[in-house]
Amino acid sequence: MTSSPHDDFKDLYDRITWGAIAMLALLGLLVLRAWYLQVVEGDTYRELAETNRVRVVSVLPQRGLIFDRHGRLLVNNTPGFTAYVVAEDAPSPLDPLIERLAGYLGLPEEDIRERIEGQRMARPFTPIPIKSHLTLKEVALIEAHRLDLPGVKIEVEAQRNYPLGTWASHLLGYVSEVSATQRSTTEFEGLPLGMQVGQYGAELAYDAILRGQPGEKGVEVDALGHERRVVSHIRPAQGDDLYLTIDADVQRAAEDALEGKAGVVVALDPTTGDVIAMVSHPDFDPNVLSGALTTSRWAELIADPGRPLNNRAIQGQYPPGSTFKIVVATAALERRIVTPRSETTCNGGKFFGNRVFRDWKAGGHGIVDLHRALVESCDVYFYELGDRVGVDAIAEFARAFGLGEPTGIALPSEKKGLIPSTEWKLASRREPWYPGETLSVAIGQGYVSVTPLQLATMIGTVATGGARHPPRYVREIRHRDGTVVVPETIPAEHLTVSAKTFAVLREALKGVVVEQHGTGGAARSSITQIAGKTGTAQVASLAASSRKGRPAHLEDHAWFVAFAPLDTPRIAVTVLVEHGGHGGSAAAPIAKQVIETYLGAQPQPSPSPVAARDRGSAGAPG
């Protein structure tokens, strides 16, 4: 049966109608989608499109410079190259790019992957620093393979430079890129990726002053992320400059004198607390730690048995040896337990309880008074004195001199040492104090431990006649606007010790250096009068028969504390030579060299070592 014309027309009409409905529905969907994209998501896509065309990147500031007290440059900035990756422009997957970068930059692939993937989602348009301090060869490799490295770019930036290398490294410190952990803290919040911040020493303690303010620039890029032109620029603000109290000449003299040895030199102005020099050996090169430090190199530094990252001046805690006799003598005089003329006979040892406490000099010193006991560092005299004074009085005067507590110097991780007392032992060891332990404390052994900086403060207090100035090493801060700010100084504390007692001490300390049989004769100077005290601190308790020929790591630590000139002190010095043996022969010449350099003399020929002395089991000449 054939259809009628009417049926054909109806069928055509239905098709046109449904077709029109479908087209209207499709058009409605398109309009709805356009409305959604332009109105609901409009801001998001507008921002994304703008970001693709114009990106805002951070411009890192130059850190402030660091100078010595005379304006001589110690730390500056030099131009360097840094490789970045913009994650949005990098290919996916990342494997080929990472493999090429690792080969060109000498980095482990995992390190690069971790850096990129850690920021890729959160900051796809933010350049991620991959490696700073690029060599010219590395820059050439990147540029030569630019087309194979989408998303990779190189920026020229100011990078930290320590022109004197390892010189004063523990005081100056080093910088490195702000870590994710640091950026989560209030102090470093908002800092851009790649920002260099202080990680140690003055760089850390004064980071907020040295750091500066980052700037920004708007950069128009092409479809491949290549920079076409800069459309806006907010310049970064350079950090402020530090002028230290350090004297570069004295620091150099101290560095040279301690060359090849493990130990410390600290020099202070006793009238202000200004640090003139601070050396801690072994040291490290801050250029290495502030630059392209590899994981393996960092592991080597951490595992180094010489502990080069340890600032021994404030973190080393050592028995002070016979330098501590200054404290015991002060306590005895102030408590009127002895007079300067009180005598004791030293026969080479003191019986106490069921043991013999030996003097460093076999056969003893004979009849000695307080003056001679300090000059010749007679142990037996101080065994007697310590027993009569008592450990708690000794502790009281030791703390008054600043021992056993951090000095408060603006350096991180300062240690406090230990000044024992009956109360301390009961609380920490749950044991009573035994009288025999006081005898060891009286010669700076036993539980007593101090830092070299504390001892420098102590001898400086003797030099001033009782004024103890907290040590500091920043003389002034110079802001970019030209203003100069002098850090607020902490007032000195004045010991309640009589001038007469200090006069006795100073006369004896002069005798240590200039009198016959004085243990510090190696510090005798032809251009200034030096007063000092030697110390020889046992590392291990050894019987007399086993001390000879002992291994180097069991040798005693050598101390010398000194000040000069005697009547108008301008410098106080502490020298420690780890496992150096006698303080008189190993440490005193170093102190002399430092003092003479500061007071303007030319370095003197090396003095003759103090004649070897017989030694008992108690140790060495203090």
Secondary structure by P-SEA (a helix, b strand, c coil): ccccaaaaaaaaaaaaaaaaaaaaaaaaaaaaaaaaacccaaaaaaaaaaaacbbbbbbbbbcbbbbccccccccccccbbbbbbccccccccaaaaaaaaaaaacccaaaaaaaaaacccccccccccccccccaaaaaaaaaacccccccbbbbbbbbbcccccccccccccccccccccccccccccccccbbbbccccccccccccccbbbbbbbbbccccccccccccbbbbbbbbbbccccaaaaaaaaaaacccccbbbbcccccccccbbbbcccccaaaaaccccaaaaaaaaaccccccccccccccccccccaaaaaaaaaaaaccccccbbbbbcccccccccccccccccccccccaaaaaacccaaaaaaaaaaacaaaaaaaaaaaccccccccccccccbbbbbcaaaaaaaccccccaaaaaaaaaccccbbbcaaaaaaaaaaaaaccbbbccccccbbbccccccccccccbbbbbcccaaaaaaaaaaaaaacccccccccccccccbbbbbbbbbbbccccccccccccccccbbbbbbbbccccccccbbbbbbbccccccccccaaaaaaaaaaaaccccccccccccbbbbccccccc
